[in-house]
Amino acid sequence: MTVKRQKRSASFKFKVALEAAQGLKTVNQIASEHQVSPSQVSDWKKQLQSQGASLFEHNRAGSQHQHEKQEAELYEQIGRLKMELEWLKKKV
């Protein structure tokens, strides 16, 4: 009999890893509550601890990229408006 692998959502993994990182319960207790393997809980906890800082850096980098993109669009619009103004001045 084959057992189908269960795919867990990122929010579920985060919740379990955070619970394990808090240390209020043992990894085995957390694993039995959420019906996952204790080694999986440990892996998720390690991922949370190693990549936790990058979660906050990613948001900052994403907003920085969005800000730069918006700034480029505004400069492009300014350039177009200047060209139109010069063209209109020549026509009048």
C-alpha positions as CSV (number, residue, x, y, z in Angstrom):
1,M,0.0,0.0,0.0
2,T,1.4,3.4,-1.0
3,V,1.1,6.4,1.2
4,K,0.5,9.7,-0.6
5,R,2.8,12.5,0.4
6,Q,1.1,15.4,2.1
7,K,2.0,18.9,1.0
8,R,2.0,21.4,3.8
9,S,1.4,25.1,3.3
10,A,4.1,27.6,4.1
11,S,1.9,29.1,6.9
12,F,1.5,25.7,8.5
13,K,5.3,25.1,8.4
14,F,6.0,28.6,9.8
15,K,3.5,28.0,12.6
16,V,5.0,24.7,13.6
17,A,8.6,26.0,13.3
18,L,7.8,29.0,15.4
19,E,6.2,26.8,18.0
20,A,9.3,24.6,18.1
21,A,11.6,27.7,18.3
22,Q,9.8,29.0,21.3
23,G,10.8,25.9,23.2
24,L,7.6,25.6,25.3
25,K,7.1,22.0,24.2
26,T,9.4,19.3,23.0
27,V,9.8,18.6,19.3
28,N,8.2,15.2,19.8
29,Q,5.1,16.8,21.4
30,I,4.8,19.3,18.6
31,A,5.2,16.6,16.0
32,S,2.5,14.4,17.5
33,E,0.1,17.4,17.8
34,H,0.4,18.3,14.2
35,Q,0.9,14.8,12.9
36,V,4.3,15.3,11.3
37,S,7.6,13.6,11.8
38,P,9.9,15.0,14.6
39,S,12.7,15.3,12.1
40,Q,10.6,17.4,9.8
41,V,9.8,19.7,12.7
42,S,13.5,20.0,13.4
43,D,14.2,20.8,9.8
44,W,11.6,23.5,9.7
45,K,13.0,25.0,12.9
46,K,16.5,25.1,11.4
47,Q,15.2,26.7,8.3
48,L,13.4,29.3,10.3
49,Q,16.5,30.1,12.4
50,S,18.8,30.2,9.4
51,Q,16.6,32.2,7.0
52,G,14.6,34.3,9.5
53,A,16.6,37.4,8.9
54,S,16.2,37.1,5.2
55,L,12.5,37.3,5.5
56,F,12.7,40.9,6.6
57,E,15.5,41.8,4.2
58,H,13.4,40.4,1.3
59,N,10.6,42.8,2.0
60,R,12.9,45.8,2.2
61,A,14.6,44.8,-1.1
62,G,11.2,44.3,-2.7
63,S,10.0,47.7,-1.7
64,Q,13.3,49.3,-2.8
65,H,12.9,47.7,-6.2
66,Q,9.3,48.9,-6.4
67,H,10.4,52.4,-5.4
68,E,13.1,52.5,-8.1
69,K,10.7,51.2,-10.7
70,Q,8.1,54.0,-9.8
71,E,10.9,56.6,-9.9
72,A,12.0,55.5,-13.4
73,E,8.4,55.7,-14.6
74,L,8.0,59.2,-13.2
75,Y,11.3,60.4,-14.9
76,E,10.1,58.9,-18.2
77,Q,6.8,60.8,-17.8
78,I,8.7,64.1,-17.1
79,G,10.7,63.5,-20.2
80,R,7.6,63.1,-22.4
81,L,6.0,66.1,-20.9
82,K,9.1,68.2,-21.6
83,M,9.2,67.1,-25.2
84,E,5.5,67.9,-25.6
85,L,6.0,71.3,-24.1
86,E,8.9,72.1,-26.4
87,W,6.9,70.9,-29.4
88,L,4.0,73.1,-28.4
89,K,6.2,76.1,-27.9
90,K,7.6,75.7,-31.5
91,K,4.1,75.4,-32.9
92,V,2.9,78.6,-31.3
